[in-house]
Amino acid sequence: MIEKTFPITEKLLTNGLRSTRKLFELLNAEFEQLKQNTDPIALSTLAANKKEVVLQLEQFSKQLGQVLATEKLAIGQDGIMSYLAKANAAGINIAESLQCWLDITNLSKQCRSLNDQNGASIDLLNRHTQRALQVLRGKSQLTSTYGPDGSTRSVLFSHTLISV
């Protein structure tokens, strides 16, 4: 059966690597955008493009899982390595496919790291924006205060400095 599914797997791995590279490029572009001027339109476009690529990668993962299921293998690193070992044992040249898989896993780790960095940057920008809005609305930068009895309570009254 592996002789029939391997050409499909090769094509899937090639397409998966292409999509993973695209995601890596988009995450790098997002990183640079966040580092420089944070153009909201450019960030929005990058987010939409990332979403599209992630959908492609989900489809890749689903299809690869179906191929692995034909060989009764688990989805994941162990499953694909077992699949490639079976193909190799059947006399199929797996060098290119193995390299694609290794590149996919390596790039995926880099994508995860970049995505975490970008998420932290976006969270920080969001906190700064929220703090600035609180100042403009005349609210304390602290979300709660202490009452005479020592209990905490939210700021109930504030005055707006300007209207947005």
Secondary structure, DSSP 4 states (H G I P E B T S, - for coil): -HHHHHHHHHHHHHHHHHHHHHHHHHHHHHHHHHHTT--HHHHHHHHHHHHHHHHHHHHHHHHHHHHHHHTT--SSHHHHHHHHHHHHHTT---HHHHHHHHHHHHHHHHHHHHHHHHHHHHHHHHHHHHHHHHHHTT--SSSEEE-TTS-EEE------SS--
